Amino acid sequence: MLNSAKCTEVEATLFPGRDLITLTQDGFSFQADKQSAQALMQLQTQAEREHLTLRVCSAYRSVARQYEIFSAKYHGLRPVLDKDERPLNLKGMSAQEKIQAITYFSALPGLSRHHLGTDFDVYALNLLPPGQRLELTCREYAPGSYFYPLGQFLKAHSASCGFIQPFCSPSWKGGREPWHLSYQARADALLKGFKLETLLEFYQLFDDELVAPLVAYARTHYRDLLCIS
């Protein structure tokens, strides 16, 4: 059985200096880095001026939770999307092929920028059609689609509040995520304290077949997955 207290202890050393606070907006509670949350609220104020109700659907996520999500995808319990955002069949793939496919849209546990508390997945509450489930897909941001105005706003205004869109960068090799914002100053500061060996120590807290291929993949790809130049 996973020792949750030990997980929390090890994660605290993975990104030293992280300062998480809890916020609640429209009944949705989330944790975020304090400085990053302040910048987010500035961006939300700008969005309101453009008649956009900018809200968060994902912020800080623990490494243990990301491990659960990733493991479920690896074992076929959650859908995995291909480059065209269609469900992908992982049967017959090697462990490394599965991990490569999953990481096109989903972060390796311990290598998600959401662990920093500086990154947010956002959407425009007032643009989401009634009854429409939030997808977090590029289809939602295509010209003529409901979040297209949000995508244009984020391109034009997010940098003025200190945010970047790391998964829209030309250097990013995975799937585009126009909804993902990162407060650059704090993210860069926290990533400087990241040590791969601490992450590999964290993986040893789990006891399943995923650990060995995760270790191998993390050793080779951790800088790309965290968008560390």
RARA-V197825 format. One record per residue. N is the residue number from 1. D_FIRST is the distance of its C-alpha to the first C-alpha in Angstrom with 2 decimals. Layout:
BEGIN
n,d_first
N,D_FIRST
N,D_FIRST
END
This chain:
BEGIN
n,d_first
1,0.00
2,3.79
3,6.39
4,9.03
5,11.75
6,11.57
7,11.75
8,14.74
9,16.27
10,16.33
11,17.57
12,20.37
13,21.70
14,21.65
15,24.53
16,26.28
17,28.82
18,27.18
19,28.55
20,26.89
21,28.64
22,28.16
23,30.90
24,31.77
25,34.31
26,35.51
27,32.57
28,29.96
29,27.90
30,26.49
31,25.85
32,28.07
33,29.62
34,32.55
35,35.33
36,34.10
37,34.04
38,37.61
39,38.73
40,37.15
41,39.19
42,42.30
43,41.70
44,41.20
45,44.55
46,46.20
47,44.73
48,46.20
49,49.59
50,49.21
51,48.29
52,44.64
53,41.90
54,39.24
55,35.74
56,32.17
57,29.60
58,26.91
59,26.71
60,23.94
61,20.56
62,17.45
63,16.11
64,12.62
65,14.63
66,16.79
67,14.03
68,13.12
69,16.89
70,17.62
71,15.08
72,16.59
73,19.99
74,19.31
75,18.26
76,21.21
77,19.67
78,21.62
79,25.20
80,26.22
81,29.79
82,32.39
83,35.03
84,37.06
85,34.20
86,34.08
87,31.04
88,30.26
89,29.31
90,26.84
91,27.40
92,28.94
93,27.88
94,26.41
95,23.13
96,25.31
97,27.54
98,24.75
99,23.54
100,27.19
101,27.82
102,24.91
103,25.84
104,29.35
105,28.27
106,24.60
107,23.40
108,20.99
109,17.98
110,19.33
111,22.81
112,23.51
113,26.37
114,24.80
115,22.49
116,25.77
117,26.73
118,30.14
119,29.91
120,30.56
121,30.86
122,33.99
123,36.28
124,39.53
125,39.03
126,42.72
127,42.93
128,40.17
129,42.18
130,41.66
131,39.13
132,37.97
133,34.23
134,33.38
135,32.62
136,32.46
137,34.57
138,37.74
139,39.67
140,39.52
141,41.32
142,44.00
143,47.65
144,48.46
145,44.88
146,43.78
147,41.95
148,44.65
149,46.25
150,42.94
151,42.52
152,46.05
153,45.48
154,42.38
155,44.33
156,47.22
157,45.71
158,42.13
159,43.41
160,45.67
161,42.66
162,40.96
163,38.69
164,38.38
165,37.06
166,35.18
167,34.44
168,38.13
169,39.28
170,41.33
171,39.14
172,35.93
173,35.21
174,32.85
175,33.57
176,35.70
177,34.21
178,37.19
179,35.09
180,32.95
181,34.44
182,33.59
183,35.27
184,36.49
185,37.41
186,34.07
187,32.06
188,34.16
189,33.80
190,30.00
191,29.78
192,31.95
193,29.16
194,26.60
195,25.62
196,24.11
197,22.66
198,20.57
199,19.11
200,18.45
201,16.65
202,14.40
203,13.68
204,12.45
205,9.32
206,8.31
207,8.34
208,10.79
209,14.58
210,15.27
211,14.74
212,18.01
213,20.26
214,19.04
215,19.99
216,23.28
217,24.17
218,23.39
219,25.61
220,28.47
221,28.32
222,26.77
223,30.20
224,31.28
225,28.15
226,28.47
227,32.26
228,33.09
229,36.69
END
